[in-house]
Amino acid sequence: FPFPLAELPPSEFMQVADSTWLVLSVVSNGRAASGSQATGVTKIARSVIAPLAEHHVSVLMLSTYQTDFILVRERDLPVVIHTLAGEFDIYREESGECVPVTCDDVSNGFLKPKPATSPTLHPVQSPQTRFCVLTVAPDTLPALPPREAGACSQDLDSITFFAFSLIEGYISIVMDAETQKR
């Protein structure tokens, strides 16, 4: 997503590196363990995002009704493929055909990344909070205890969440750790 970085004034808070991001689609019917109950956003967070984060790979995720995507920097692609190859079958598209990717080839058929230039700094801050990813199966909803109407009405008014998705009947919610405790 190249865009002109000169539009924003420099700042000490956020770094934006001049990187090319690749869009990878995530198909959940891979070689994952059959006993795994996680689905949707939770499954991707556990099986894709967490392993990449352990290898210091920045990941952006986009989940739609039909397909889930992750965005990774082009220069991180060899690390992404090496990290995920043990758990997933990885393919690239060539002339409309899916071709398996192996870890043997460092470039994996993609263009080698260009060296990054020095980052431009911008005034954006992120809160010091941890986010939880929760998935609720529809058949467990009746087992969730109801809240008393007047007990925590102030808390109910202030509960916020970062993301919500309903995929194949499963509800995935991303919220901060303090909200999850309530």
C-alpha positions as CSV (number, residue, x, y, z in Angstrom):
1,F,0.0,0.0,0.0
2,P,2.4,2.7,-1.1
3,F,1.2,6.2,-0.3
4,P,2.9,9.6,-0.1
5,L,4.4,9.9,3.4
6,A,5.1,13.6,3.0
7,E,1.4,14.5,3.7
8,L,1.7,14.0,7.5
9,P,4.0,16.1,9.7
10,P,6.8,14.2,11.5
11,S,6.3,13.2,15.2
12,E,8.0,11.2,17.9
13,F,5.1,8.7,18.4
14,M,4.4,6.4,15.4
15,Q,6.8,5.0,12.8
16,V,5.5,4.3,9.4
17,A,8.0,2.4,7.3
18,D,8.0,2.6,3.5
19,S,7.1,-1.1,2.9
20,T,5.1,-3.1,0.4
21,W,2.4,-5.3,2.1
22,L,1.3,-8.5,0.5
23,V,-2.2,-9.8,0.9
24,L,-2.4,-13.5,1.7
25,S,-5.7,-15.4,2.0
26,V,-6.2,-17.8,4.9
27,V,-8.2,-21.0,4.2
28,S,-9.1,-22.8,7.4
29,N,-9.5,-26.3,6.1
30,G,-5.7,-26.9,6.1
31,R,-3.8,-29.4,8.1
32,A,-4.9,-28.1,11.5
33,A,-5.6,-30.6,14.3
34,S,-9.1,-32.0,14.1
35,G,-9.6,-31.7,17.9
36,S,-9.2,-27.9,17.8
37,Q,-12.4,-26.1,18.7
38,A,-11.3,-22.6,17.7
39,T,-12.9,-21.0,14.6
40,G,-12.9,-17.7,12.8
41,V,-10.8,-14.9,14.2
42,T,-9.8,-17.0,17.2
43,K,-8.4,-19.8,15.0
44,I,-6.4,-17.3,12.9
45,A,-5.1,-15.6,15.9
46,R,-3.9,-18.8,17.5
47,S,-2.6,-20.7,14.4
48,V,-1.4,-17.8,12.2
49,I,-0.9,-14.5,14.0
50,A,0.6,-15.8,17.2
51,P,3.4,-17.9,15.6
52,L,4.3,-14.9,13.3
53,A,4.3,-12.5,16.3
54,E,6.8,-14.9,18.0
55,H,9.1,-14.3,15.0
56,H,8.6,-10.5,15.2
57,V,6.5,-10.4,12.0
58,S,3.9,-7.6,11.8
59,V,0.5,-8.8,10.7
60,L,-2.7,-7.0,9.7
61,M,-5.8,-9.1,9.5
62,L,-9.0,-8.6,7.6
63,S,-11.9,-11.0,8.0
64,T,-14.9,-11.0,5.6
65,Y,-17.9,-13.1,5.4
66,Q,-16.3,-15.4,2.7
67,T,-12.6,-15.1,3.2
68,D,-10.0,-14.2,5.8
69,F,-6.8,-12.3,4.8
70,I,-3.6,-11.4,6.5
71,L,-1.3,-8.7,5.3
72,V,2.5,-9.1,5.8
73,R,5.4,-7.0,4.7
74,E,7.0,-8.2,1.5
75,R,10.4,-8.4,3.2
76,D,8.9,-10.8,5.9
77,L,7.6,-13.2,3.4
78,P,10.4,-15.8,3.7
79,V,9.9,-15.8,7.5
80,V,6.1,-16.1,7.1
81,I,6.5,-19.1,4.8
82,H,9.1,-20.8,6.9
83,T,7.0,-20.3,10.1
84,L,3.7,-21.4,8.7
85,A,4.9,-24.3,6.4
86,G,4.9,-26.8,9.3
87,E,1.2,-26.3,9.9
88,F,-0.2,-25.2,6.6
89,D,-0.1,-26.0,2.9
90,I,1.1,-22.8,1.3
91,Y,0.4,-21.9,-2.4
92,R,1.1,-18.9,-4.7
93,E,-0.9,-18.0,-7.7
94,E,0.8,-18.3,-11.1
95,S,-1.3,-17.6,-14.2
96,G,-4.5,-18.3,-12.3
97,E,-3.2,-21.7,-11.0
98,C,-2.3,-22.5,-7.4
99,V,1.3,-23.7,-7.2
100,P,2.8,-25.2,-3.9
101,V,5.5,-23.1,-2.2
102,T,8.4,-24.8,-0.6
103,C,10.7,-23.5,2.1
104,D,13.8,-24.5,0.1
105,D,13.6,-21.4,-2.2
106,V,14.3,-18.3,-0.1
107,S,12.5,-16.0,-2.5
108,N,9.6,-18.5,-3.1
109,G,9.0,-17.1,-6.5
110,F,8.2,-13.6,-5.2
111,L,10.3,-10.6,-5.9
112,K,13.0,-10.0,-3.3
113,P,12.1,-7.1,-1.1
114,K,13.8,-3.7,-1.6
115,P,15.8,-2.3,1.3
116,A,13.6,-0.2,3.6
117,T,14.2,3.5,3.8
118,S,14.3,5.3,7.1
119,P,10.8,5.6,8.6
120,T,8.7,8.7,8.8
121,L,7.3,9.5,12.2
122,H,3.6,10.5,12.8
123,P,1.5,11.6,15.8
124,V,-0.5,8.4,16.6
125,Q,-0.5,6.7,20.0
126,S,-1.8,3.3,21.0
127,P,-3.3,2.6,24.4
128,Q,-1.3,0.4,26.8
129,T,-3.8,-2.4,26.9
130,R,-4.0,-6.1,26.1
131,F,-6.8,-7.5,23.8
132,C,-8.5,-10.8,24.2
133,V,-10.0,-12.8,21.3
134,L,-13.1,-14.7,22.3
135,T,-15.1,-17.1,20.3
136,V,-18.5,-18.3,21.4
137,A,-20.2,-21.3,19.7
138,P,-24.0,-20.8,19.3
139,D,-24.8,-24.0,21.2
140,T,-23.0,-22.7,24.3
141,L,-25.0,-19.4,24.4
142,P,-27.9,-20.9,26.5
143,A,-25.2,-22.0,29.1
144,L,-24.0,-18.4,29.6
145,P,-25.4,-17.0,32.9
146,P,-27.7,-13.9,32.4
147,R,-26.8,-10.7,34.2
148,E,-29.2,-9.2,36.7
149,A,-30.9,-6.1,35.3
150,G,-29.9,-3.6,38.0
151,A,-26.7,-5.2,39.2
152,C,-24.1,-3.7,36.9
153,S,-26.0,-1.3,34.7
154,Q,-23.1,1.2,34.7
155,D,-20.7,-1.5,33.6
156,L,-23.0,-2.6,30.8
157,D,-23.2,0.9,29.5
158,S,-19.4,1.2,29.2
159,I,-18.5,-2.2,27.8
160,T,-16.7,-1.7,24.5
161,F,-15.0,-4.1,22.1
162,F,-12.5,-3.7,19.3
163,A,-14.0,-6.1,16.8
164,F,-17.0,-8.4,16.4
165,S,-17.6,-11.0,13.7
166,L,-20.2,-13.7,13.1
167,I,-18.9,-16.4,10.8
168,E,-20.6,-19.7,10.1
169,G,-22.7,-19.2,13.3
170,Y,-19.7,-18.6,15.6
171,I,-19.4,-15.2,17.3
172,S,-15.9,-13.8,17.7
173,I,-15.3,-10.8,19.8
174,V,-12.0,-8.9,20.4
175,M,-12.0,-6.8,23.6
176,D,-9.5,-5.4,26.0
177,A,-8.5,-7.6,29.0
178,E,-10.2,-5.3,31.6
179,T,-13.6,-5.6,29.8
180,Q,-13.2,-9.4,29.5
181,K,-12.7,-9.6,33.3
182,R,-16.1,-7.8,33.8
